[in-house]
Amino acid sequence: MTPSYLDPQLVFAWQTAHCIARGAPSPVPDRGGVRVDTGSEKEAKRWVFPQLCDGLREVAREIAAPRHYLKLCGSDEELRSALPSRWTLQPANYFMTVAAPSAQALPAPDGYRVELYRAGPVARACVVAADGELAASGYAAETADVFVYDRIETAPSHRRKGLGAAVMSALGAARKSRANPQLLVASEDGRALYARLGWTVLGPFAAAAIADD
């Protein structure tokens, strides 16, 4: 098993912007990774590690309560090797990046319109159908170091029409800095969409949680 590795500074910058996009508390360094004290109904805390390390193993041994998540810039196999049996692996994801695309947003597909909203460093793009239904949406957050895309979603009845690409294009055109890395974490299905848009995989992104009793 060859260990995975991502630059810890890049991972911290990504997680900082990710927290901004979701209105979550800022991450803090913790034992070789970062910890976010989310305190939400779904997630009490999460740890994100750029590589497998003793700190991750220590957290995994300490935590026994549900609603805690461990995430690793590495494979499911790597993460599983560090976990007690009470932890359950989550569906696989992928850490991805892209070279700077055109600064011009793509037009919406026929029958749809794109709306972009900004609140400080956070942007939200919405694709609205002719009947007013929200067909697709997504968020992005920009810091001095990175531009991060988050929660790109298309309603089931509007899929396979290019709406996800329209959301990504609108968000990307809202960037202020063209030099900083663009980052996202994609599901297995999402990876195919982003690959068609020119994104490449930096590495696997594994996650585990303790199930509710």
C-alpha positions in Angstrom: 0.0 0.0 0.0 1.6 3.2 -1.2 0.7 6.1 1.2 -1.1 9.1 -0.3 0.1 12.6 0.3 -1.2 16.1 -0.3 0.4 19.4 0.8 -0.8 20.1 4.3 -1.0 23.8 3.6 -3.2 23.2 0.6 -5.5 20.9 2.7 -5.8 23.5 5.4 -6.5 26.3 2.9 -9.2 24.2 1.3 -10.8 23.3 4.6 -10.8 26.9 5.6 -12.6 28.0 2.5 -15.0 25.0 2.8 -16.0 26.1 6.3 -16.6 29.7 5.0 -18.8 28.3 2.2 -20.9 26.4 4.8 -20.9 29.0 7.6 -19.0 26.6 9.9 -16.4 27.4 12.5 -12.9 27.9 11.2 -10.6 24.8 11.3 -7.9 24.5 13.9 -4.7 22.4 13.7 -4.9 19.2 15.6 -2.4 16.3 15.7 -1.1 16.6 12.2 -4.5 17.4 10.7 -7.3 20.0 11.2 -10.4 19.8 13.3 -13.7 21.6 12.7 -16.0 21.8 15.7 -19.1 21.8 13.6 -21.7 21.3 16.3 -24.5 20.6 13.8 -27.3 18.1 14.0 -25.5 15.8 11.5 -21.9 16.4 12.6 -20.4 17.2 16.0 -16.8 17.4 14.8 -14.7 16.4 11.9 -11.0 15.9 11.4 -9.2 16.1 8.1 -5.7 14.7 7.6 -3.5 15.3 4.6 -1.8 12.0 5.1 -2.0 8.9 7.4 -0.3 9.6 10.7 -0.2 8.7 14.4 -2.5 11.7 15.1 -5.3 10.2 13.0 -4.8 6.9 14.7 -5.0 8.6 18.1 -8.2 10.4 17.3 -9.7 7.2 16.0 -9.0 5.4 19.2 -10.3 8.2 21.4 -13.6 8.8 19.7 -16.5 6.4 20.4 -19.6 8.7 20.1 -21.6 9.1 16.8 -21.6 12.2 14.7 -17.8 12.4 14.5 -16.1 12.1 11.1 -12.5 11.3 10.2 -11.4 12.3 6.7 -8.1 11.4 5.0 -6.5 12.6 1.7 -5.9 9.0 0.9 -7.5 5.7 0.0 -10.2 3.8 1.8 -7.6 1.1 2.4 -5.3 3.5 4.1 -8.0 4.9 6.3 -9.5 1.5 7.2 -6.0 0.3 8.4 -6.0 3.0 11.1 -9.5 2.6 12.4 -11.1 0.5 15.2 -14.0 -1.6 14.0 -16.6 0.8 15.3 -15.8 3.2 12.5 -17.7 2.8 9.2 -16.2 3.9 5.9 -18.3 6.4 3.9 -18.7 6.4 0.1 -15.5 7.2 -1.8 -14.7 10.8 -2.8 -11.9 12.5 -4.8 -9.9 15.6 -4.2 -9.8 17.5 -7.6 -8.4 20.6 -9.2 -8.5 22.4 -12.5 -6.5 24.8 -14.6 -8.0 28.3 -14.9 -11.0 28.1 -17.4 -12.4 31.1 -19.3 -13.4 34.0 -17.1 -16.6 34.2 -19.1 -19.6 32.4 -17.8 -21.4 30.0 -20.1 -25.0 30.8 -21.2 -27.7 28.8 -19.5 -29.3 26.0 -21.6 -32.5 26.9 -23.4 -35.4 27.2 -21.0 -33.3 28.1 -18.0 -31.7 31.2 -16.5 -28.6 31.5 -14.2 -28.7 33.7 -11.1 -25.6 34.5 -9.1 -25.6 35.9 -5.5 -22.7 37.0 -3.5 -22.3 37.5 0.3 -18.7 38.5 1.1 -16.4 35.7 0.1 -19.3 33.3 -0.7 -21.0 33.0 -4.1 -24.1 31.0 -4.9 -25.2 30.1 -8.4 -28.8 29.0 -9.1 -30.2 27.6 -12.4 -33.9 28.3 -12.5 -36.3 26.6 -14.9 -39.0 28.5 -16.9 -41.6 27.6 -14.3 -39.5 29.1 -11.5 -38.3 25.7 -10.1 -34.7 25.6 -8.7 -33.1 23.1 -11.1 -29.5 23.3 -10.0 -27.3 25.2 -7.6 -23.9 25.4 -6.0 -21.7 27.4 -3.7 -18.1 28.7 -3.8 -15.9 30.5 -1.3 -12.7 32.5 -2.1 -9.9 33.2 0.3 -6.4 34.7 -0.3 -5.2 31.2 -1.0 -7.8 29.1 -2.8 -11.2 29.1 -4.6 -13.4 26.2 -3.5 -16.6 24.8 -5.0 -19.1 23.1 -2.8 -22.5 21.5 -2.8 -23.0 21.4 -6.6 -26.5 19.8 -7.0 -28.9 19.2 -9.8 -32.5 18.2 -9.2 -33.2 14.7 -10.5 -35.8 15.8 -13.1 -33.3 18.3 -14.6 -30.2 16.1 -14.9 -28.2 15.5 -18.1 -29.0 18.9 -19.5 -25.7 20.6 -18.7 -27.0 22.5 -15.7 -24.1 21.4 -13.4 -21.7 22.8 -16.0 -23.6 26.0 -16.0 -23.4 26.3 -12.2 -19.7 25.6 -12.2 -19.1 28.2 -15.0 -21.1 30.9 -13.2 -19.2 30.3 -10.0 -15.8 30.2 -11.7 -16.5 33.5 -13.5 -17.1 35.1 -10.1 -13.5 34.5 -9.0 -11.5 37.6 -8.2 -8.0 35.9 -8.3 -7.1 33.9 -11.4 -3.9 32.6 -9.8 -5.1 30.7 -6.8 -5.9 26.9 -7.0 -9.5 25.9 -7.7 -10.5 22.9 -5.6 -13.4 20.6 -4.8 -14.2 17.2 -3.4 -16.3 15.0 -5.8 -18.3 11.9 -5.3 -17.8 8.9 -7.7 -20.6 10.2 -9.9 -19.5 13.8 -9.7 -15.9 12.9 -10.7 -17.1 12.0 -14.2 -18.9 15.4 -14.6 -15.9 17.4 -13.5 -13.5 15.3 -15.6 -15.5 16.3 -18.7 -15.1 20.0 -17.6 -11.3 19.6 -17.4 -10.8 18.7 -13.8 -8.2 16.3 -12.7 -7.9 14.1 -9.5 -5.2 15.1 -7.0 -5.9 12.0 -5.0 -8.6 9.9 -3.3 -10.4 11.3 -0.3 -11.6 8.8 2.2 -14.0 9.3 5.1 -15.4 7.4 8.1 -17.9 7.9 10.8 -19.4 6.2 13.8 -23.0 5.2 13.1 -25.8 6.3 15.4 -27.0 3.6 17.8 
